Amino acid sequence: MIRGLIFDVDETLVYYEGYTLKSWYEEVGRPAMERLGVVLDWETFRRIVKGELSRRYVERFGIDHVEFWKAMDRANRAYRERLLREGKIKPFPDVEALGELRNLGLKLAAVSNASQDNTELVLGAFGLDKHFDVVFGKDYSYLDGVKPSPYLVNKALNALNLKPGEVLLVGDSSNDVLAGKNAGIKTVNVTRFERVDGADHYVENLWELVELVKKMLGT
């Protein structure tokens, strides 16, 4: 029996006009690193973000990895605040479906690889935070716990007091699907941008998710 859902945030609930990871690296990430005296080439940065390299990798440059990623997140905060002012961060039209899922009596969590404050900033900007029982961004005490690691997903499970078999993880990326699989949770790929191999279910939007959940609940 499904009793809860864990949602990714970026590109699942909200989107960023003109955003790609590489464009963010060029505009925000690389200048922030250079101010710290660290230069990661694009491929190395991509591998760290995708979880292929440890976030401790940066310590070979003589900087504490926690302080490095906190500085990157401060730069990301300024970037997100600017995009919000410019109207370039927007919720998908179907996010109203979150209210319908709440009406079904389900517990909801949001889990993001962005920092806690950056995640709360974006959810709060559109009033989406009201739908969630818990919100977790990356944990500075264990930075390698970002998706595809199951660490943050397990934190959400514990906070919701639910078992893996009682939850669906909903996201847009391969990291979301892998994080769900690694936590023993069935996954739903929202195919806004691509169809990710390995998901248990596929929906085009969150209203289709509502119908999927209703079928699972027998309502």
Secondary structure, 3 states (H helix, E strand, C coil): CCCEEEECCECCCEEECCCCHHHHHHHHHHHHHHHCCCCCCHHHHHHHHCCCCCHHHHHHHCCCHHHHHHHHHHHHHHHHHHHHHCCCEEECHHHHHHHHHHHCCCEEEEEEEEEHHHHHHHHHHCCHHHHCCEEEEECCCCHHHCCCCCHHHHHHHHHHCCCHHHEEEEECCHHHHHHHHHCCCEEEEECCCCCCCCCCEEECCHHHHHHHHHHHHCC
